[in-house]
Amino acid sequence: MSESELVLAWIESTLTADATLQGLAPGGVFQTFALPGTTTPYTLVKYLPNSSSDVLKFGGIAYSDMRFQVTVVGPIASQQTIADAAKRANDLLTVTEQTTVTGGTLISSIRSQPISDDEYVDSAKYHLSGGEYHIRAKSD
């Protein structure tokens, strides 16, 4: 399993398993996009490969230094709920001590910048809130 797959699996399982987040964003967790008609709010996870790299050591890769965007998306009328869900996701994704996860080791996960934006989805104004996460991991 590559480090990006390891981290995507960890993010998805962590967010999906949390009852508080699922209560705030019942639409679920999706990679990159949600299909039209998805219950809102929902959470999107996107790997940002152009902002990621491997850190090398003699004999191989020490760990991968990656970026992921995690946002909660929904109608503008749900802006406070979206903000609450984004805060909960941030709490769940903040890891400051090395942690063993399925398939490897999560070295750290910290939000590197907040994200807040509006867009039109199916002719309706939507709000998204979340962050870009700087995550370091090593697969087994």
Residue pairs with C-beta under 8 A, 6 or more apart in sequence:
1 9
1 103
1 104
1 139
1 140
2 64
2 139
3 63
3 64
3 66
3 104
3 137
3 138
3 139
4 47
4 49
4 52
4 64
4 66
5 103
6 101
6 102
6 103
6 104
6 137
6 139
7 47
7 66
7 68
7 106
7 135
7 137
8 31
8 45
8 47
8 68
9 102
9 103
10 101
10 102
10 106
10 137
11 29
11 45
11 68
11 70
11 93
12 29
12 31
12 45
13 102
14 92
14 93
15 21
15 29
15 43
15 45
15 70
15 89
15 92
15 93
16 22
16 28
16 29
18 88
18 92
20 88
21 43
21 85
21 88
21 89
21 92
24 41
24 72
24 81
24 84
24 85
24 88
25 41
25 42
25 43
25 72
25 74
25 81
25 82
25 85
26 39
26 41
26 42
27 34
27 38
27 39
27 40
27 41
27 42
27 43
27 74
28 34
28 38
28 39
28 42
28 43
29 42
29 43
29 44
29 45
30 38
30 42
30 43
30 44
30 45
31 44
31 45
31 46
31 47
32 44
32 45
32 46
33 44
34 42
34 44
34 73
36 122
40 73
40 74
40 75
40 78
40 126
41 72
41 73
41 74
41 78
41 81
41 82
41 85
42 72
42 73
42 74
43 70
43 71
43 72
43 73
43 85
43 89
43 130
44 69
44 70
44 71
44 72
44 73
44 128
44 130
45 68
45 69
45 70
46 68
46 69
46 70
47 66
47 67
47 68
48 66
48 67
48 68
48 69
48 132
51 66
51 67
51 132
52 64
52 65
52 66
52 67
53 64
53 65
54 61
54 62
54 63
54 64
54 65
55 61
55 62
55 63
55 64
55 65
55 136
56 62
61 138
62 138
63 105
63 107
63 136
63 137
63 138
64 136
64 137
64 138
65 134
65 136
66 134
66 135
66 136
66 137
67 112
67 132
67 133
67 134
67 135
68 132
68 133
68 135
69 115
69 130
69 131
69 132
69 133
70 89
70 93
70 130
70 131
70 133
71 86
71 115
71 128
71 129
71 130
71 131
72 82
72 85
72 86
72 89
72 128
72 129
72 130
73 82
73 121
73 126
73 127
73 128
74 81
74 82
74 126
74 127
75 124
75 125
75 126
75 127
76 118
76 125
76 126
76 127
78 127
79 127
79 129
82 127
82 128
82 129
83 129
85 129
86 129
86 130
86 131
89 130
90 111
90 130
90 131
93 109
93 111
93 133
94 109
94 110
94 111
95 106
95 108
95 109
95 110
96 108
96 110
97 108
98 105
98 106
98 107
98 108
99 105
99 106
100 106
101 137
103 139
103 140
104 137
104 138
104 139
104 140
105 137
105 138
105 140
106 135
106 136
106 137
107 136
107 137
107 138
108 134
108 135
108 136
109 133
109 134
109 135
109 136
110 133
110 134
110 135
111 131
111 132
111 133
111 134
112 131
112 132
112 133
112 134
113 131
113 132
114 129
114 130
114 131
115 128
115 129
115 130
115 131
115 132
116 127
116 128
116 129
117 127
117 128
118 125
118 126
118 127
118 128
119 125
119 126
119 128
120 126
